[in-house]
């Protein structure tokens, strides 16, 4: 629903702002940038895969292809040498995990399944 979308989008913005505050405070801005660039690129890929799989347009497809994927990948390339490989890959993995959680929430539509 529109209300659920608005709530989840607002929650995402609040969490990102909190992450930026914490990253500045504890000096892990590059790590957070890698994480957020990964989420951005993965979001674009997710919308693209969904459109291909369903053979239909979905909101986020055009912005994903034209903005999120190129900007996310560009950011990841720029940040590649800013930290150790292990730290970079950890931030990348966390970004992928965040996008997977967001995708699962979007697909579930808030439904829970009883066992």
Backbone as a ProteinNet text record, in pm:
[ID]
protein_1_A
[PRIMARY]
XXXXXXXXXXXXXXXXXXXXXXXXXXXXXXXXXXXXXXXXXXXXXXXXXXXXXXXXXXXXXXXXXXXXXXXXXXXXXXXXXXXXXXXXXXXXXXXXXXXXXXXXXXXXXXXXXXX
[TERTIARY]
83.7	0	87.7	27.7	100.6	149.6	67.4	106.7	226.7	226.5	337.9	465.5	453.4	567.6	625	538.1	582.5	650.5	593.2	652.7	791.4	803.4	931.8	1036.5	994.7	1087.6	1135.4	1044.1	1081.2	1174.4	1144.4	1230.7	1370.6	1377.1	1506.4	1586.4	1520.9	1589.6	1638.7	1555.2	1595.9	1717.1	1714.3	1826.8	1953.4	1940	2057.9	2115.5	2029	2076.8	2143.6	2086.5	2148.1	2284.8	2290.6	2417.6	2523	2483.8	2577.9	2627.2	2535.5	2574.1	2675.5	2646	2735.4	2869.6	2865.1	2987.6	3078.4	3017.8	3098.7	3156.1	3074.2	3115.8	3228.5	3216.8	3314	3409.7	3408.4	3504.3	3506.5	3389.7	3385.6	3303.9	3327.1	3252.2	3274.4	3399.5	3425.6	3354.7	3355.8	3289.3	3139.5	3078.3	2936.4	2908.9	2997.1	2979.4	2980.2	3071.1	3074.3	2942.9	2898.5	2773.8	2655.5	2643.6	2531.5	2539.8	2660.4	2675.9	2633.9	2664.1	2624.1	2472.5	2408.7	2262.1	2202.4	2257.4	2207.5	2218.5	2335.2	2354.1	2268.3	2263.3	2184.3	2035.7	1991	1851.4	1819.1	1907.4	1887.4	1885.3	1976.4	1979.6	1852.2	1805.2	1683.3	1562	1547.9	1437.1	1448.5	1570.8	1592.5	1557.7	1603.7	1573.6	1422.9	1356.8	1211.7	1139.9	1181.6	1117.8	1136.6	1255.9	1282.7	1203	1204.9	1135.3	984.7	925.7	781	742.5	842.8	819.2	729.4	756.5	673.5	755.1	711.3	771.2	739.5	830.5	802.5	861.2	797.3	852.9	995	1085.3	1224.7	1311.5	1249.7	1328.2	1413.2	1351	1423.8	1530.4	1491.6	1591.1	1700.5	1664.3	1763.5	1866.6	1818.1	1908.8	1991.1	1927	1994.5	2071.3	2032	2097	2161.1	2081.6	2129	2244.9	2232.1	2341.2	2467.7	2460.3	2584.7	2647	2566	2621.8	2675.2	2603.5	2650.8	2782.8	2791.2	2914.5	3028.7	2998.9	3103.2	3156.6	3066.4	3109.4	3193.9	3152	3229.8	3369.5	3377.6	3508.4	3597	3538.3	3616.1	3664.6	3586.7	3620.5	3705.7	3731.4	3800.9	3932.3	4010.6	4143.4	4143.9	4026.8	4021.9	4033.5	4033.6	4041.2	4095	4119.5	4169.3	4064.1	4110.4	4019.2	3916.1	3958.2	3866.4	3756.9	3796.1	3699.5	3603.2	3656.2	3574.8	3473	3519.3	3429.4	3324.7	3359.8	3262	3151.7	3189.2	3090.3	3003.5	3065.2	2991.8	2890.4	2931.8	2843.3	2726.8	2753.9	2646.8	2548	2598.2	2510.4	2421	2476.7	2397.8	2292.4	2331	2236.5	2121.5	2153.1	2048.3	1951.9	2005.6	1918	1833.4	1889.7	1811.2	1695.9	1721.8	1616.1	1507.5	1548.6	1451.9	1369.3	1434.7	1362.5	1263.4	1304.1	1212.4	1093.2	1116.6	1006.2	911.6	968.6	885.8	803.3	864	794.7	685.9	714.5	618.1	498	513	403.1	356.9	443.7	410.1	339.1	320.7	252.5	346.5	292.2	368.5	302.9	381.9	330.9	329.1	215.5	205.3	259	325.7	380.5	275.7
-119	0	124.8	235	362.3	401.9	377.6	413.4	330.1	202.1	113.8	156.7	188.5	235	362.5	456.8	582.4	558.2	469.7	438.5	376.7	275.8	207.4	300.1	385.8	481.5	581.7	630.3	724	657.4	534.3	459.6	443.7	414.5	402.5	531	645.5	774.2	802.6	774	796.4	709.9	583.4	492.9	538.8	587.8	638.8	762	853.3	973.1	935.8	840.1	792.4	729.1	650.9	589.7	693.7	800.4	907.7	976	1003.2	1063	974.1	844	750.8	737.6	735.1	722.7	844.1	960.2	1081	1076.5	1037.7	1035.4	935.8	817.3	710.2	687.5	778.7	782.4	655.3	619.6	511.3	553.4	677.5	733	655.1	616.7	542.1	407.1	341.2	211.3	227.3	329.9	354.7	388.8	465.6	501.2	375.9	281.9	156.4	80.7	74.6	5.8	68	200.8	268.7	261.9	269.4	253.6	113.3	14.4	-122.9	-135.3	-77.8	-80.7	-13.5	99.8	174.5	92	36.9	-43.7	-170.1	-236.8	-359.2	-330.9	-215.2	-176.4	-162.5	-98.6	-84.9	-219.9	-308.2	-443.8	-518.6	-504.2	-570.9	-529.1	-398.5	-350.5	-400.8	-408.1	-455.8	-604.3	-684	-827.8	-850.6	-775.9	-789.2	-756.6	-650.1	-611.5	-719.3	-776	-881.2	-1006.7	-1043.7	-1164.6	-1155.3	-1038.7	-1020.1	-970.1	-938.6	-880.1	-757.3	-674.8	-556.4	-447.6	-325	-209.5	-214.1	-164.2	-145.7	-12.3	51.1	177.3	154.5	234.1	218.6	163.7	112.9	54.5	159.5	267.8	370.2	436.3	476.5	539.3	440.1	312.3	209.5	195.8	189.1	172.7	298.1	414.3	537.7	607.1	582.2	651.3	556.4	467.2	387.7	295	221.5	129.7	208.1	305.2	377.3	452.7	522	597.3	505.2	397.1	301.4	238.4	195.1	132.1	233.9	356.3	460.2	486.2	495.7	516.1	400.5	278.1	160.4	161.5	200.1	207	314.6	428.8	537.8	501.8	422.7	389.4	263.7	194.4	65.7	69.5	172	180.7	261	297.3	383	305.9	172	89.5	-47.1	-128.3	-263.6	-345.3	-447.3	-533.6	-600.3	-645.3	-712.3	-616.2	-495.6	-393.8	-356.9	-342.2	-309.1	-420.3	-544.2	-657	-673.2	-640.5	-645.1	-542.6	-420.6	-316.6	-356.5	-417.7	-466.3	-572.8	-665.9	-773.5	-718.4	-622.2	-561.5	-489.5	-420.7	-353.7	-451.3	-564.3	-667.4	-723.2	-747.9	-800.7	-702.4	-574	-472.6	-476.4	-481.5	-483.6	-610.2	-723.6	-847.1	-835.3	-778	-758.8	-665.8	-556.2	-461.2	-529.6	-606.7	-677.5	-778.1	-851.3	-947.6	-877.1	-763.1	-685.9	-636.8	-592.5	-543	-656.3	-772.2	-885.2	-939.7	-942.8	-998.9	-908	-780.9	-688.2	-678.7	-718	-710.5	-833.4	-933.7	-1056	-1143.2	-1211.3	-1312.4	-1446	-1550.9	-1685.4	-1765.2	-1823.8	-1910	-2047	-2109.6	-2242.8	-2348.2
0	0	0	-32.3	-35.2	103.5	204.6	341.5	385.3	352.6	388.7	316.5	188	110.6	171.8	205.2	264.4	398.9	480.6	610.3	593.1	505.8	487.5	426.4	332.6	272.6	378	458.4	565.9	666.3	701.7	793	733.5	605.4	538.1	544.8	523.5	530.5	671.5	770.2	909.9	944.3	902.2	929.3	857.4	733.9	662.4	732.6	774.4	845.1	977.2	1048.2	1171.5	1140.9	1033	993	960.1	891.8	858.6	986	1077.9	1205.8	1277.8	1286.1	1355	1281.3	1149.3	1070.9	1090.1	1099.1	1125.2	1266.4	1359.5	1499.8	1524	1463.1	1487.6	1370.3	1276.6	1165.2	1079.6	1025.2	927.5	805.1	761.4	648.3	519.2	491.1	367.1	368.9	484.1	497.2	469.7	529.6	508.3	362.3	300.8	160	71.3	98.6	22.5	43.2	166.5	199.6	124.7	128.8	63.9	-88.3	-144.6	-290	-333	-250.7	-279.7	-277.5	-175.6	-168.3	-291.5	-329.8	-445.1	-573.8	-599.2	-720.1	-716.7	-602.1	-589.7	-605.6	-559.2	-577.7	-726.5	-799.6	-944.1	-1013.9	-974.3	-1031.7	-996	-873.1	-828.1	-911.9	-935.7	-1018.8	-1162	-1212.6	-1348.7	-1359.9	-1265.8	-1267	-1256.8	-1168.9	-1153.6	-1283.8	-1351.2	-1477.6	-1584.7	-1592.4	-1690.8	-1656.5	-1529.1	-1484.6	-1509.6	-1483.2	-1498.9	-1638.1	-1719.3	-1852.3	-1842.4	-1742.5	-1720.4	-1651.9	-1674.5	-1608.1	-1458.8	-1377.2	-1235.3	-1190.8	-1091.2	-1042.5	-990.5	-1034.6	-995	-1107.1	-1213.9	-1322.9	-1394.4	-1437.1	-1513.3	-1426.1	-1304.1	-1216.2	-1177.6	-1165.4	-1135	-1245.4	-1369	-1483	-1512.4	-1502.8	-1542.3	-1430.1	-1304.2	-1192.4	-1092.4	-1034	-920.4	-956.6	-1065.4	-1102.3	-1138.3	-1231.9	-1266.4	-1148.9	-1068.6	-956.5	-847.7	-820.1	-720.2	-760.5	-886	-934.9	-939.6	-981.7	-984.9	-843.9	-747.3	-608.6	-558.8	-590.1	-548.8	-611.4	-737	-803.6	-740.7	-709.9	-648.5	-508.4	-437.2	-298.5	-284.9	-394.8	-393.9	-316.6	-333.5	-270.7	-140.6	-89.8	29	160.4	154	275.4	239.3	340.3	314.3	240.3	171	96.5	184.8	302.2	395	441.3	474.1	519.8	406.7	286.4	168.5	142.4	143.1	116.9	226.1	350	458.2	434.8	398.8	369.5	251	150.3	33.2	74.4	157.5	203.2	285.1	371.2	451	358.9	257.5	160.6	86.9	44.3	-23.1	72.5	197.3	296.5	319.9	328.8	347	229.1	107.1	-10.7	-15	25.5	30.3	129.8	245.4	345.6	292	230.8	174.3	64.8	-20.9	-127.4	-71.1	32.5	95	158.7	223.1	279.4	169.5	58.8	-52.6	-114.1	-131.9	-193.5	-100.8	29.3	124.6	141.9	116.5	134.4	278.9	370.5	511	563.7	477.8	520.4	601.8	696.4	770.7	746.2	753.3	726.3	855	885.1	1004.8	971.6	1068.4	1046.4	1065.7
[MASK]
+++++++++++++++++++++++++++++++++++++++++++++++++++++++++++++++++++++++++++++++++++++++++++++++++++++++++++++++++++

